[in-house]
Amino acid sequence: DRSLVTAIPPTEQRVGAMLYDDIARNWAQASLLMRDVLTARGIPYVHALQPNQYKTSRTFTPEEARVALNASSPYKPGVEQGYPALLAEAASRGMTAKAGFVDATHIFDREPKPVYVDNCCHYTATGYRLLADAIANAVISLDGPWARTR
């Protein structure tokens, strides 16, 4: 009772969908807290869920597929299981474009040039430009002095 040291009680082990649901819940809560803090200070907040080659409907050229896709990538299962949980949590919490959330997972789908430089998640200059454009468009779509005036 009087000890300065306490033991944390054991927690339930999280696996499969439960693990990804918990991760998604924490991710969304953190995003909404950041948005609230910045909005209160008049600063635009945009949260983009970045594209990943393991969650896409992109058609890869054979050359890009050799660089970008790896069936045994340690990142592949996390993306395949995690992105649906993230998107579901974002939807359930009303994280929309109007609220500064950008689902950028499909921005590369129609780009004919290579956008991936490895089988993890890194992009070519074209990929980074497309992602930067999506984020910039989201910022200027928000209310504020930075808003698009056209």
MARFI-986168 format. One record per residue (C-alpha): residue number from 1; residue in one letter; x, y, z. Coordinates in pm, 1 decimal. Layout:
<nulos>
<nulo seq="NUM" type="A" xx="X" yy="Y" zz="Z"/>
...
</nulos>
This chain:
<nulos>
<nulo seq="1" type="D" xx="0.0" yy="0.0" zz="0.0"/>
<nulo seq="2" type="R" xx="276.3" yy="247.5" zz="84.6"/>
<nulo seq="3" type="S" xx="532.6" yy="146.2" zz="-174.4"/>
<nulo seq="4" type="L" xx="654.6" yy="390.1" zz="-434.5"/>
<nulo seq="5" type="V" xx="693.0" yy="98.7" zz="-672.0"/>
<nulo seq="6" type="T" xx="388.8" yy="-64.6" zz="-824.2"/>
<nulo seq="7" type="A" xx="349.6" yy="-351.2" zz="-1062.4"/>
<nulo seq="8" type="I" xx="134.3" yy="-304.0" zz="-1366.2"/>
<nulo seq="9" type="P" xx="-125.0" yy="-577.5" zz="-1382.8"/>
<nulo seq="10" type="P" xx="-93.1" yy="-811.6" zz="-1679.3"/>
<nulo seq="11" type="T" xx="-284.4" yy="-709.0" zz="-1986.9"/>
<nulo seq="12" type="E" xx="-464.3" yy="-929.5" zz="-2231.2"/>
<nulo seq="13" type="Q" xx="-243.0" yy="-1034.9" zz="-2518.4"/>
<nulo seq="14" type="R" xx="-354.6" yy="-879.1" zz="-2844.8"/>
<nulo seq="15" type="V" xx="-329.4" yy="-1075.7" zz="-3165.7"/>
<nulo seq="16" type="G" xx="-488.4" yy="-1064.4" zz="-3509.1"/>
<nulo seq="17" type="A" xx="-780.7" yy="-828.4" zz="-3556.0"/>
<nulo seq="18" type="M" xx="-779.5" yy="-726.2" zz="-3188.9"/>
<nulo seq="19" type="L" xx="-421.3" yy="-600.7" zz="-3218.9"/>
<nulo seq="20" type="Y" xx="-492.9" yy="-398.5" zz="-3532.6"/>
<nulo seq="21" type="D" xx="-816.8" yy="-258.6" zz="-3388.5"/>
<nulo seq="22" type="D" xx="-626.4" yy="-136.4" zz="-3080.8"/>
<nulo seq="23" type="I" xx="-354.1" yy="15.9" zz="-3295.9"/>
<nulo seq="24" type="A" xx="-615.3" yy="188.0" zz="-3513.2"/>
<nulo seq="25" type="R" xx="-800.5" yy="323.1" zz="-3209.3"/>
<nulo seq="26" type="N" xx="-479.7" yy="472.5" zz="-3064.0"/>
<nulo seq="27" type="W" xx="-380.6" yy="610.4" zz="-3405.7"/>
<nulo seq="28" type="A" xx="-717.0" yy="783.8" zz="-3451.8"/>
<nulo seq="29" type="Q" xx="-721.9" yy="921.0" zz="-3097.3"/>
<nulo seq="30" type="A" xx="-374.0" yy="1067.5" zz="-3142.1"/>
<nulo seq="31" type="S" xx="-470.4" yy="1222.7" zz="-3475.2"/>
<nulo seq="32" type="L" xx="-785.2" yy="1381.4" zz="-3334.7"/>
<nulo seq="33" type="L" xx="-596.2" yy="1518.7" zz="-3034.4"/>
<nulo seq="34" type="M" xx="-333.3" yy="1674.6" zz="-3261.6"/>
<nulo seq="35" type="R" xx="-606.0" yy="1822.7" zz="-3478.8"/>
<nulo seq="36" type="D" xx="-782.6" yy="1972.0" zz="-3176.1"/>
<nulo seq="37" type="V" xx="-462.7" yy="2128.0" zz="-3038.1"/>
<nulo seq="38" type="L" xx="-364.4" yy="2279.5" zz="-3371.7"/>
<nulo seq="39" type="T" xx="-715.6" yy="2395.4" zz="-3461.1"/>
<nulo seq="40" type="A" xx="-735.6" yy="2578.6" zz="-3128.6"/>
<nulo seq="41" type="R" xx="-421.8" yy="2766.8" zz="-3233.2"/>
<nulo seq="42" type="G" xx="-546.0" yy="2848.7" zz="-3583.2"/>
<nulo seq="43" type="I" xx="-308.8" yy="2604.2" zz="-3751.1"/>
<nulo seq="44" type="P" xx="-435.6" yy="2376.2" zz="-4028.6"/>
<nulo seq="45" type="Y" xx="-402.9" yy="2004.5" zz="-3960.0"/>
<nulo seq="46" type="V" xx="-400.6" yy="1739.3" zz="-4227.3"/>
<nulo seq="47" type="H" xx="-350.0" yy="1371.9" zz="-4158.9"/>
<nulo seq="48" type="A" xx="-269.8" yy="1162.8" zz="-4465.4"/>
<nulo seq="49" type="L" xx="-275.0" yy="785.1" zz="-4469.1"/>
<nulo seq="50" type="Q" xx="6.1" yy="725.2" zz="-4713.5"/>
<nulo seq="51" type="P" xx="-4.8" yy="491.1" zz="-5009.7"/>
<nulo seq="52" type="N" xx="152.1" yy="148.6" zz="-4975.6"/>
<nulo seq="53" type="Q" xx="209.3" yy="-110.9" zz="-5242.1"/>
<nulo seq="54" type="Y" xx="44.6" yy="-380.5" zz="-5029.5"/>
<nulo seq="55" type="K" xx="-286.5" yy="-187.1" zz="-5010.6"/>
<nulo seq="56" type="T" xx="-359.5" yy="-68.1" zz="-5362.0"/>
<nulo seq="57" type="S" xx="-537.7" yy="-146.5" zz="-5683.5"/>
<nulo seq="58" type="R" xx="-238.6" yy="-14.0" zz="-5881.1"/>
<nulo seq="59" type="T" xx="-125.8" yy="-210.1" zz="-6185.6"/>
<nulo seq="60" type="F" xx="250.5" yy="-250.1" zz="-6158.4"/>
<nulo seq="61" type="T" xx="478.2" yy="-282.3" zz="-6457.9"/>
<nulo seq="62" type="P" xx="697.2" yy="-593.6" zz="-6439.2"/>
<nulo seq="63" type="E" xx="1000.9" yy="-372.6" zz="-6369.2"/>
<nulo seq="64" type="E" xx="835.7" yy="-184.5" zz="-6083.1"/>
<nulo seq="65" type="A" xx="685.8" yy="-505.8" zz="-5941.7"/>
<nulo seq="66" type="R" xx="1035.7" yy="-657.6" zz="-5914.9"/>
<nulo seq="67" type="V" xx="1144.8" yy="-359.8" zz="-5703.1"/>
<nulo seq="68" type="A" xx="824.1" yy="-285.7" zz="-5511.8"/>
<nulo seq="69" type="L" xx="662.0" yy="-618.5" zz="-5431.3"/>
<nulo seq="70" type="N" xx="791.6" yy="-896.0" zz="-5211.8"/>
<nulo seq="71" type="A" xx="553.5" yy="-1170.9" zz="-5102.5"/>
<nulo seq="72" type="S" xx="768.7" yy="-1236.1" zz="-4794.3"/>
<nulo seq="73" type="S" xx="813.7" yy="-871.1" zz="-4695.5"/>
<nulo seq="74" type="P" xx="784.3" yy="-828.0" zz="-4318.1"/>
<nulo seq="75" type="Y" xx="576.3" yy="-514.3" zz="-4387.2"/>
<nulo seq="76" type="K" xx="315.3" yy="-680.9" zz="-4607.1"/>
<nulo seq="77" type="P" xx="100.8" yy="-850.3" zz="-4336.6"/>
<nulo seq="78" type="G" xx="88.5" yy="-535.2" zz="-4124.2"/>
<nulo seq="79" type="V" xx="-28.8" yy="-324.9" zz="-4416.7"/>
<nulo seq="80" type="E" xx="-279.0" yy="-584.2" zz="-4537.7"/>
<nulo seq="81" type="Q" xx="-431.6" yy="-620.9" zz="-4190.0"/>
<nulo seq="82" type="G" xx="-361.9" yy="-275.3" zz="-4052.4"/>
<nulo seq="83" type="Y" xx="-481.3" yy="-44.1" zz="-4329.7"/>
<nulo seq="84" type="P" xx="-839.0" yy="-178.5" zz="-4329.0"/>
<nulo seq="85" type="A" xx="-848.7" yy="-128.9" zz="-3950.0"/>
<nulo seq="86" type="L" xx="-713.0" yy="226.6" zz="-3985.5"/>
<nulo seq="87" type="L" xx="-965.3" yy="315.7" zz="-4255.4"/>
<nulo seq="88" type="A" xx="-1254.4" yy="164.9" zz="-4060.7"/>
<nulo seq="89" type="E" xx="-1155.7" yy="355.7" zz="-3746.6"/>
<nulo seq="90" type="A" xx="-1117.5" yy="679.9" zz="-3943.3"/>
<nulo seq="91" type="A" xx="-1465.1" yy="634.1" zz="-4089.1"/>
<nulo seq="92" type="S" xx="-1621.8" yy="549.4" zz="-3753.5"/>
<nulo seq="93" type="R" xx="-1474.3" yy="866.3" zz="-3599.5"/>
<nulo seq="94" type="G" xx="-1580.5" yy="1096.0" zz="-3881.3"/>
<nulo seq="95" type="M" xx="-1224.7" yy="1155.5" zz="-4003.1"/>
<nulo seq="96" type="T" xx="-1309.2" yy="1300.7" zz="-4344.4"/>
<nulo seq="97" type="A" xx="-1145.4" yy="1533.2" zz="-4595.4"/>
<nulo seq="98" type="K" xx="-1349.9" yy="1817.8" zz="-4449.4"/>
<nulo seq="99" type="A" xx="-1197.3" yy="1735.4" zz="-4109.9"/>
<nulo seq="100" type="G" xx="-843.9" yy="1721.7" zz="-4253.3"/>
<nulo seq="101" type="F" xx="-808.9" yy="1347.7" zz="-4313.4"/>
<nulo seq="102" type="V" xx="-678.3" yy="1230.3" zz="-4649.2"/>
<nulo seq="103" type="D" xx="-706.5" yy="868.2" zz="-4752.2"/>
<nulo seq="104" type="A" xx="-412.2" yy="877.7" zz="-4990.8"/>
<nulo seq="105" type="T" xx="-390.2" yy="501.6" zz="-5027.9"/>
<nulo seq="106" type="H" xx="-505.0" yy="510.0" zz="-5392.1"/>
<nulo seq="107" type="I" xx="-335.6" yy="823.8" zz="-5526.8"/>
<nulo seq="108" type="F" xx="-84.1" yy="614.1" zz="-5723.2"/>
<nulo seq="109" type="D" xx="-336.9" yy="377.6" zz="-5876.5"/>
<nulo seq="110" type="R" xx="-357.9" yy="554.4" zz="-6214.1"/>
<nulo seq="111" type="E" xx="1.2" yy="683.4" zz="-6232.0"/>
<nulo seq="112" type="P" xx="183.6" yy="510.8" zz="-6519.5"/>
<nulo seq="113" type="K" xx="535.5" yy="605.4" zz="-6399.8"/>
<nulo seq="114" type="P" xx="707.5" yy="403.1" zz="-6127.1"/>
<nulo seq="115" type="V" xx="627.3" yy="535.3" zz="-5778.8"/>
<nulo seq="116" type="Y" xx="800.7" yy="283.9" zz="-5549.6"/>
<nulo seq="117" type="V" xx="1176.9" yy="247.1" zz="-5503.8"/>
<nulo seq="118" type="D" xx="1173.9" yy="-50.0" zz="-5264.3"/>
<nulo seq="119" type="N" xx="948.7" yy="-322.1" zz="-5123.8"/>
<nulo seq="120" type="C" xx="882.0" yy="-135.9" zz="-4801.1"/>
<nulo seq="121" type="C" xx="712.3" yy="198.0" zz="-4856.3"/>
<nulo seq="122" type="H" xx="949.0" yy="451.2" zz="-5012.7"/>
<nulo seq="123" type="Y" xx="870.9" yy="648.9" zz="-5325.2"/>
<nulo seq="124" type="T" xx="1026.7" yy="785.5" zz="-5639.0"/>
<nulo seq="125" type="A" xx="1025.9" yy="1162.9" zz="-5695.9"/>
<nulo seq="126" type="T" xx="698.0" yy="1113.8" zz="-5883.7"/>
<nulo seq="127" type="G" xx="545.7" yy="935.8" zz="-5586.1"/>
<nulo seq="128" type="Y" xx="656.6" yy="1204.3" zz="-5341.2"/>
<nulo seq="129" type="R" xx="520.2" yy="1477.3" zz="-5571.0"/>
<nulo seq="130" type="L" xx="180.8" yy="1306.4" zz="-5591.7"/>
<nulo seq="131" type="L" xx="165.5" yy="1267.2" zz="-5213.5"/>
<nulo seq="132" type="A" xx="276.6" yy="1627.9" zz="-5156.3"/>
<nulo seq="133" type="D" xx="11.9" yy="1749.2" zz="-5402.1"/>
<nulo seq="134" type="A" xx="-258.6" yy="1549.6" zz="-5221.9"/>
<nulo seq="135" type="I" xx="-157.5" yy="1697.6" zz="-4886.7"/>
<nulo seq="136" type="A" xx="-128.5" yy="2051.5" zz="-5024.8"/>
<nulo seq="137" type="N" xx="-472.6" yy="2022.1" zz="-5186.0"/>
<nulo seq="138" type="A" xx="-613.5" yy="1905.2" zz="-4853.9"/>
<nulo seq="139" type="V" xx="-463.5" yy="2205.0" zz="-4671.2"/>
<nulo seq="140" type="I" xx="-597.9" yy="2460.9" zz="-4916.7"/>
<nulo seq="141" type="S" xx="-939.7" yy="2294.5" zz="-4900.5"/>
<nulo seq="142" type="L" xx="-967.9" yy="2365.8" zz="-4527.5"/>
<nulo seq="143" type="D" xx="-1123.2" yy="2683.2" zz="-4391.6"/>
<nulo seq="144" type="G" xx="-871.4" yy="2954.2" zz="-4304.5"/>
<nulo seq="145" type="P" xx="-646.7" yy="3215.7" zz="-4462.8"/>
<nulo seq="146" type="W" xx="-459.8" yy="2937.9" zz="-4648.3"/>
<nulo seq="147" type="A" xx="-780.0" yy="2826.0" zz="-4821.5"/>
<nulo seq="148" type="R" xx="-803.4" yy="2818.2" zz="-5197.4"/>
<nulo seq="149" type="T" xx="-963.3" yy="3142.8" zz="-5313.8"/>
<nulo seq="150" type="R" xx="-1079.4" yy="3034.4" zz="-5658.4"/>
</nulos>
